[in-house]
Amino acid sequence: MSEVINCNQVAFGYGQTLALNGFDLRVEQGEVIALLGPNGAGKTTSVRVINGLRPAETGSVRVFGMDAAHQGADIRLRTGVLTETPALYERLTALQNLNFFGTLAGLETGEIENRSRHMLDVFGLLDRAGDRVDTYSKGMKQRLAIARAMLHDPELLFLDEPTSDLDPEASRQVNDTILEVTGRNSRTVVLCTHRLFEAEQLCDRVAVMSKGRVMAFGTLDEIRQAVLPRISVLFRVSSPFKAEHIAWLREHRGILSVNTKSGNELTLDMLNEEPIPSIVAHFVGLGVGILAVEPRKASLEEIYMHLQHESRKEAE
C-alpha cells in the first residue's frame, strides 16, 4: 500500500494557543483511521492543515506526495470533507443540493444529476430526493452531508464528528452507512470523533490525541500492548477465599495485584495469561471448586482515559 498522509512534527497555532504541537501521523491507502480525543485536542485543526486550508507553522505535511502548504488546491480535488456542522441549503431539495455541490466540485455537467441520484440511492434518500432539506430529520441530513462529501468520489474522506447531536438510532444508521461505503473500495477515511465505540466499530487503527499531538497510534491491540499491557482476570470459586489463599496469590510471581470483590470472587491484575494455569491447578489441588476464570484486556476506554490522565499530569 502507498502512503496517503505523512505529517511530521507539525505545529500550528491560533494566536498564542498551539492547536497542533509536534503532530505526527502516517496513513496508508485504504485505511480507516480514527483521530480520537476530547474537544480542543486538535482533531479539526489537523484536518484543515492536511487539506491545505491552514499552513503548518513548522514541520511538514504531505498528502498524496504533495506539499499541503503549497498544493492544497490540488489535494482538495482528491479529498472529501464532512464538517462537524454540515453546510446544506435547507430551502433546496436534496437533489438540488447535490447538483449544486457537484458543480462546485467540477463534475461534468452531463454527469452531475446521474451522480447525485446515485449517491442519494446509496444513502437511502432517493425516494426523498425532491423534498426540501428542512423537512429531513437530523440523521437524514447527516447522511445527505456525507453523500455531498463523497459526491466527487474522493480518494481520501474526512468525517468530523459524523454522529454529533444524533440520537442512538440515527447514529446507528449513519455508522452503518459509513461501514457500507468505506468497505466498497480502497478509499482512505479519517474519522474525527470523541466517541470511543465508533472508533472501535469503524476503524482499522486509532490515533489518541491530546493537546495537539498523537499520544498513541495503532490497532487496539498495538496500543494496548504499548500503554496498558496488563490484563485483569476474574476468579469465581464455590466457597469464600481464605486469608491464606489471598496471601499465596499475593506472593505468586506474575501477579501484580489482588482485588477482592466478594467472598468467593476476586480479580487479579497480571502482565499476561501465563500464570493462570498454575493458579487454577493450585486451587483445584486444595479442593476449591473453580466456577469461572474470565481474562479481560484493557478496553479502549481505559486506554483512552489513562492517556488523557498522563497528558494532564505532564501539563502540571
C-alpha positions, 0 to 999 in steps of 0.5 A, a space after each residue: 500500500 502507498 502512503 496517503 498522509 505523512 505529517 511530521 512534527 507539525 505545529 500550528 497555532 491560533 494566536 498564542 494557543 498551539 492547536 497542533 504541537 509536534 503532530 505526527 501521523 502516517 496513513 496508508 491507502 485504504 485505511 480507516 483511521 480514527 483521530 480520537 480525543 476530547 474537544 480542543 485536542 486538535 482533531 479539526 485543526 489537523 484536518 484543515 492543515 492536511 487539506 491545505 486550508 491552514 499552513 503548518 507553522 513548522 514541520 511538514 505535511 504531505 498528502 498524496 506526495 504533495 506539499 499541503 502548504 503549497 498544493 492544497 488546491 490540488 489535494 482538495 480535488 482528491 479529498 472529501 470533507 464532512 464538517 462537524 456542522 454540515 453546510 446544506 441549503 435547507 430551502 433546496 431539495 436534496 437533489 438540488 443540493 447535490 447538483 449544486 455541490 457537484 458543480 462546485 466540485 467540477 463534475 461534468 455537467 452531463 454527469 452531475 444529476 446521474 451522480 447525485 441520484 446515485 449517491 442519494 440511492 446509496 444513502 437511502 434518500 432517493 425516494 426523498 430526493 425532491 423534498 426540501 432539506 428542512 423537512 429531513 430529520 437530523 440523521 437524514 441530513 447527516 447522511 445527505 452531508 456525507 453523500 455531498 462529501 463523497 459526491 466527487 468520489 474522493 480518494 481520501 474522506 474526512 468525517 468530523 464528528 459524523 454522529 454529533 447531536 444524533 440520537 442512538 438510532 440515527 447514529 446507528 444508521 449513519 455508522 452503518 452507512 459509513 461501514 457500507 461505503 468505506 468497505 466498497 473500495 480502497 478509499 482512505 477515511 479519517 474519522 474525527 470523533 470523541 466517541 470511543 465505540 465508533 472508533 472501535 466499530 469503524 476503524 482499522 487503527 486509532 490515533 489518541 490525541 491530546 493537546 495537539 499531538 498523537 499520544 498513541 497510534 495503532 490497532 487496539 491491540 498495538 496500543 494496548 500492548 504499548 500503554 496498558 499491557 496488563 490484563 485483569 482476570 476474574 476468579 469465581 470459586 464455590 466457597 469464600 477465599 481464605 486469608 491464606 489463599 489471598 496471601 499465596 496469590 499475593 506472593 505468586 510471581 506474575 501477579 501484580 495485584 489482588 482485588 477482592 470483590 466478594 467472598 468467593 470472587 476476586 480479580 487479579 491484575 497480571 502482565 499476561 495469561 501465563 500464570 493462570 494455569 498454575 493458579 487454577 491447578 493450585 486451587 483445584 489441588 486444595 479442593 476449591 471448586 473453580 466456577 469461572 476464570 474470565 481474562 479481560 484486556 484493557 478496553 479502549 476506554 481505559 486506554 483512552 482515559 489513562 492517556 488523557 490522565 498522563 497528558 494532564 499530569 505532564 501539563 502540571 
